[in-house]
Amino acid sequence: MADEAFGQFMGKHKEGFVPLVFHEVSVSDMELRSTEFLEMMGSRRTTRHFSSRAVSRSLIENAIMTGSTAPSGAHLQPWTFVAISNPGLKRKIREAAEVEEKRFYEERIPDEWEEVLAPLGTDYVKEHITDVPWLVVLFRHTQRKRKNGEWSPTYYSQESCGIAAGMFISAIHNMGLVTLTHTPSPMGFLGEILGRGEHEKAMLLMPVGYPADGAEVPNLQRKALDEISDFIE
C-alpha cells in the first residue's frame, strides 16, 4: 500500500520537480550524529600559520562543490570560487593585499575595531597568502545574465554566499585541513588581478592548507549556548 500511495503521489508531481530523497534515521542516531559533528566542528580553529605542504586539487574541488550545495536565493548560486596555486599570482595578491592592509592599520582603522582585533594579534603582514598551497577567493555575483542577454540583479546574494562560505569552511575542516577568512579592506584589487567581471565582488580570501609546525591560535573561548540562543517553547 505504501508503494502504491507513493506511485500515486509521483503521478501528481508538478512538472520540473522531482521527489525529495530523504533517508530517515533513528532518534538515537540523530543524537549521535549531532554530537559527533558538534565535537568535530568544535575543534575548528582559525590559524595564520600555514605549511607549504602540497594539497591535491581534488580536495579543493570537493570543498568548492560542498560549498556550492548551499541554498541560495532563487537557486541562482551567485558565487564563483577562484582557486589559485600559481606562486607568482599568489605573490602578486599578497603584495596588493599588504598595501591595502598597511594603509588600513596605520590610517583607517576605527578605535572600536582596533580594540577587538588586538587579542588576535593581526597586522598588515600576510605571509599566509604566499605560504599556503592554495588560495581560494569567493566572489559574489551582484548581477546575472538572463536568457535574453540582459543583466538583472541577483537576490539575497550576500546571504547566499555567506552560507556557501560556511559550508566550504566546514568541508575544509572535515577533511583535515585549515583555513582563514581574510577580508582585505578594500578588496577591489582581487577582481582586477584575477580578471573577474564587474558583476563579481570579492567577498573572502581563504588560504587553505596544512597548519605549520608550531602553529598557534589565540587563547579564546566560544560563547556558551545561553549566550547565543533563546528558546521559546
C-alpha positions as CSV (number, residue, x, y, z in Angstrom):
1,M,0.0,0.0,0.0
2,A,2.8,2.4,0.8
3,D,4.4,1.8,-2.6
4,E,1.0,2.3,-4.3
5,A,0.5,5.6,-2.5
6,F,3.9,6.7,-3.4
7,G,3.3,5.9,-7.0
8,Q,0.1,7.9,-6.9
9,F,2.0,10.8,-5.3
10,M,4.6,10.6,-8.1
11,G,1.9,10.8,-10.7
12,K,0.8,14.1,-9.3
13,H,4.3,15.7,-9.1
14,K,4.5,19.1,-10.7
15,E,6.4,19.5,-13.9
16,G,10.0,20.5,-13.2
17,F,10.0,18.9,-9.8
18,V,11.4,15.5,-8.5
19,P,10.7,13.6,-5.3
20,L,12.7,14.6,-2.2
21,V,15.3,12.0,-1.4
22,F,15.1,11.6,2.4
23,H,16.5,8.8,4.4
24,E,15.2,8.9,7.9
25,V,17.5,7.9,10.8
26,S,16.6,6.9,14.3
27,V,16.4,9.5,17.1
28,S,19.4,7.8,18.7
29,D,21.4,8.1,15.5
30,M,20.4,11.7,15.2
31,E,21.7,12.4,18.7
32,L,24.9,10.6,17.9
33,R,25.5,12.3,14.6
34,S,24.7,15.8,16.0
35,T,27.1,15.3,19.0
36,E,29.9,13.9,16.8
37,F,29.6,16.8,14.3
38,L,29.5,19.3,17.1
39,E,32.6,17.9,18.6
40,M,34.4,17.9,15.2
41,M,33.4,21.4,14.4
42,G,34.2,22.5,18.0
43,S,37.8,21.7,17.3
44,R,37.9,24.0,14.3
45,R,40.2,27.0,14.7
46,T,41.4,29.8,12.5
47,T,45.2,30.0,12.2
48,R,47.5,32.4,10.4
49,H,50.4,29.9,10.4
50,F,50.4,27.6,7.3
51,S,52.7,25.0,5.9
52,S,53.7,25.0,2.2
53,R,53.0,21.2,2.1
54,A,51.1,20.3,-1.1
55,V,47.4,19.7,-1.1
56,S,45.8,17.9,-4.1
57,R,43.5,19.8,-6.4
58,S,40.8,17.2,-5.9
59,L,40.4,18.2,-2.2
60,I,39.9,21.8,-3.1
61,E,37.4,20.8,-5.8
62,N,35.4,18.7,-3.3
63,A,35.3,21.6,-0.8
64,I,34.1,24.0,-3.5
65,M,31.4,21.6,-4.6
66,T,30.3,21.2,-0.9
67,G,30.1,25.0,-0.6
68,S,28.0,25.0,-3.7
69,T,25.4,22.8,-2.2
70,A,24.3,25.8,-0.1
71,P,20.8,27.1,-0.5
72,S,20.7,30.4,-2.5
73,G,18.1,33.0,-3.4
74,A,16.0,31.6,-6.3
75,H,18.7,28.9,-6.7
76,L,20.9,31.4,-8.6
77,Q,24.0,30.2,-6.9
78,P,25.5,33.7,-7.1
79,W,29.2,32.7,-6.4
80,T,32.5,31.9,-8.1
81,F,35.2,30.2,-6.1
82,V,38.6,31.1,-7.7
83,A,41.3,28.6,-6.6
84,I,44.9,29.7,-7.0
85,S,48.0,27.7,-6.7
86,N,50.3,29.7,-9.0
87,P,53.2,31.1,-6.9
88,G,53.6,34.2,-9.0
89,L,49.9,35.1,-8.8
90,K,49.9,34.4,-5.0
91,R,52.8,36.8,-4.6
92,K,51.1,39.5,-6.6
93,I,47.9,39.1,-4.5
94,R,49.9,39.3,-1.3
95,E,51.7,42.4,-2.3
96,A,48.5,44.2,-3.2
97,A,46.8,43.0,0.0
98,E,49.6,44.2,2.2
99,V,49.5,47.7,0.5
100,E,45.8,48.0,1.4
101,E,46.2,46.4,4.9
102,K,49.1,48.6,5.8
103,R,47.1,51.7,5.0
104,F,44.1,50.3,6.9
105,Y,46.1,49.5,10.1
106,E,48.0,52.8,10.0
107,E,45.4,55.2,8.8
108,R,41.9,53.9,8.6
109,I,41.2,51.5,11.4
110,P,38.5,52.8,13.8
111,D,39.3,52.6,17.6
112,E,36.5,50.2,18.3
113,W,37.7,47.8,15.5
114,E,41.3,48.0,16.7
115,E,40.1,47.2,20.2
116,V,38.6,43.8,19.3
117,L,41.4,42.9,16.8
118,A,44.1,43.4,19.5
119,P,43.6,40.0,21.1
120,L,44.0,38.3,17.7
121,G,47.5,39.7,17.1
122,T,46.8,40.6,13.5
123,D,48.8,43.1,11.4
124,Y,49.3,44.1,7.8
125,V,51.9,41.3,7.0
126,K,50.2,38.4,5.3
127,E,52.6,35.6,5.0
128,H,49.8,33.1,4.8
129,I,48.9,34.3,1.2
130,T,52.2,33.0,-0.1
131,D,52.9,30.2,2.3
132,V,49.8,28.1,1.5
133,P,49.4,25.7,-1.4
134,W,46.0,27.2,-2.3
135,L,44.3,30.5,-2.1
136,V,40.5,30.4,-2.6
137,V,38.8,33.7,-3.3
138,L,35.0,33.7,-3.1
139,F,33.3,36.2,-5.4
140,R,29.7,37.3,-5.0
141,H,27.7,37.9,-8.1
142,T,25.7,41.1,-7.9
143,Q,24.0,40.5,-11.3
144,R,23.1,37.6,-13.5
145,K,22.8,37.4,-17.3
146,R,19.3,36.5,-18.4
147,K,18.4,34.3,-21.4
148,N,17.6,37.4,-23.4
149,G,21.1,38.7,-22.8
150,E,20.1,41.4,-20.4
151,W,21.7,41.8,-17.0
152,S,19.5,41.7,-13.9
153,P,20.1,41.7,-10.1
154,T,20.7,38.6,-8.1
155,Y,18.6,38.1,-4.9
156,Y,20.0,37.6,-1.4
157,S,23.5,37.1,-2.8
158,Q,25.2,38.3,0.4
159,E,23.3,35.8,2.5
160,S,23.7,33.0,-0.1
161,C,27.4,33.4,-0.4
162,G,27.7,33.6,3.4
163,I,26.1,30.2,3.7
164,A,28.3,28.8,0.9
165,A,31.4,30.1,2.6
166,G,30.4,28.4,5.9
167,M,29.8,25.1,4.2
168,F,33.2,25.4,2.4
169,I,35.0,26.1,5.7
170,S,33.2,23.1,7.3
171,A,34.3,20.9,4.4
172,I,37.9,22.1,4.7
173,H,37.9,21.3,8.5
174,N,36.2,17.9,7.9
175,M,38.9,16.8,5.5
176,G,41.7,17.7,8.0
177,L,43.0,21.0,6.6
178,V,42.8,24.6,8.0
179,T,41.7,27.9,6.5
180,L,41.4,31.5,7.4
181,T,38.7,34.0,6.4
182,H,40.7,37.0,5.3
183,T,38.9,40.2,4.2
184,P,41.4,42.8,3.0
185,S,40.0,46.3,3.1
186,P,39.1,47.2,0.4
187,M,39.1,44.1,-1.8
188,G,38.7,45.6,-5.3
189,F,42.2,44.6,-6.2
190,L,41.3,40.9,-6.2
191,G,38.8,41.3,-9.0
192,E,41.4,43.3,-11.0
193,I,44.2,40.8,-10.5
194,L,42.0,37.8,-11.2
195,G,40.2,39.4,-14.2
196,R,36.7,39.0,-12.8
197,G,33.7,40.8,-14.3
198,E,32.2,44.0,-12.9
199,H,29.3,42.0,-11.6
200,E,31.6,39.9,-9.3
201,K,32.6,41.3,-6.0
202,A,35.3,39.7,-3.8
203,M,33.9,38.6,-0.5
204,L,36.5,36.4,1.2
205,L,40.1,35.4,0.6
206,M,40.7,32.0,2.1
207,P,44.1,30.4,2.3
208,V,43.8,26.6,2.5
209,G,46.4,24.0,3.6
210,Y,48.0,22.2,6.5
211,P,49.0,24.1,9.6
212,A,52.7,25.0,10.0
213,D,54.7,23.1,12.6
214,G,54.3,25.1,15.8
215,A,51.2,26.9,14.5
216,E,49.4,29.0,17.2
217,V,45.9,30.4,17.7
218,P,44.6,33.0,20.1
219,N,43.5,31.6,23.5
220,L,39.9,32.4,23.0
221,Q,36.6,30.7,24.2
222,R,33.4,30.5,22.2
223,K,30.2,31.8,23.7
224,A,28.0,29.3,25.6
225,L,24.6,28.2,24.4
226,D,22.7,30.5,26.7
227,E,24.7,33.5,25.3
228,I,23.9,32.8,21.6
229,S,20.3,31.4,21.7
230,D,16.8,32.0,23.1
231,F,14.4,29.1,23.1
232,I,10.6,29.9,23.1
233,E,8.6,26.8,23.8
